[in-house]
Amino acid sequence: MWTAIRGHISCLQWLIEEVKVEYDICDSEGLTPLDNAVIQARYDCALYLKKKGQVLKSMEFYRAKNDKFLFD
C-alpha cells in the first residue's frame, strides 16, 4: 500500500476507515503494508497499522538490521 510506504498517515487512515480498503495484503515480495512502513521508517504509519491488528511477517529481518526493534 503506497500510503504506508510514503508515510501519508492521513490518507492511510482515510483509505482504511472511510473507504474500507483491504489492507491485510502482501506485495510481490510477501511484505505487508506494516512491513513496508517499518522498512521505510514511516513509524506513524507502522504504529497505526499495528493498532489495526497487522503483524510483521518477518520480524527476524528487522531484528538483524536494528539494535532496537520498534514494537519491543
Salt bridges, closest charged atoms under 4 A:
ASP72 OD2 - ARG63 NH1 2.94
